[in-house]
Amino acid sequence: MNCNLLFAATLCVTLCGCGTMHNLSGSLDSQRIYGGVRTDVKVAAQAPGDLVRAKEGPEFMNAARAGALSVIDTPLSAVGDTVTLPVIAGRKLADQVQTKR
């Protein structure tokens, strides 16, 4: 049982902040303020519909995992998005200034 708990804790730590990383890895146009939280909430909101459509099998398990991990990741992405807020806001502001010239 301790091995399962250790595995679950390791999985959570390594996968945390995925929404933030997804937000930062995109182009400047796709980066949004608190984009990691928005991504996690979107995935969590889609999960119930995906579960109903899949009904059983591997697709069902993938939808269940995606929904659960996005719920776990949301507060951690909130922290990551807050830390990266000056970077994203600075990029957006610089882009707006350049566009107006």
N, C-alpha and C positions, 0 to 999 in steps of 0.2 A: 504493500500500500504506500509506503514512503517513496518508492521509486515512481509511482504514478503521480504523486503530489509534486515530486521534484521535476518530473517531466512537464507537468502542467505549468509550474512556476517558470521553468526555463522557456517554455513556449510563449508564455505571456510577456516575459521580459524581452525576448528577441523580436516579437512581432509588434510591440507597442510603438505607437507613433506612425503607423503605416499611412494613415491619412495625411499626416504632415509631410512625410517623405514623398507621397504621391503628388501633393500640391507643389512641392519644391522642385520636383523633377520635370515638371511640364514647362512649356514655353511661357514667356512673360504674359502673353495674352490669356493663358489658361490658369495662371496663378491668381488666387483670390485671398483676400484677408479672411482668416479662419477657414480656409479651404479644406484643411484636413478634417475638421469637425463636420463641415458640410458633407464631405464625401462619406464619412462614417455614418452620419444620420441617413443619408440617401440609401446606403447599402442596407442599413438596419430596417428602413421603411420598406424596401423591396423584398426582404427575406420572407415575410409571411406569404406573399403572393407566389414567390418562387417555391416555397414549401408545398403550397396547394397544387401548383402545376406539376411538380415532380412526383408527389404522392409517395414514392418509395425508391429504393435503389441508391446508386451513387449520387445522382443529381440531388436527391433529398438530403443526403448527408452533407454534400457540398453547400447547399443553401443553408442548412442548419449551422454549419461551421462559420460560414460567412456572416450570418446574422449575429451569432454569439460573439465572434471576434470583433465585429464592428462595435457592438455594445461595450465590450471590454476596452476597446481602443479609444472610444470617444473622449473620456476624461484625460487620457494620456495625450491624445492629439490636441486637446485644449491647452495643455501645458506646452507642448511643442509649438503650437501655433502662436501662443503668447510670446514665447522666446524668440520666434522668427518674425514676429510682427514688424519690428523695425526694418528688417531686410525687405519684406514684401511691400510694406508701405512706401519705403524709399524707392524701390523699383517702380512702383505704380506712379508715384509722384514725378519721378524723373521722366517716365514715359509720357505723362500728361504735359509736362513742360516742353518736351521735345516736339510733341504733336502740335502744340499751339504755335510753334515758331514757323 
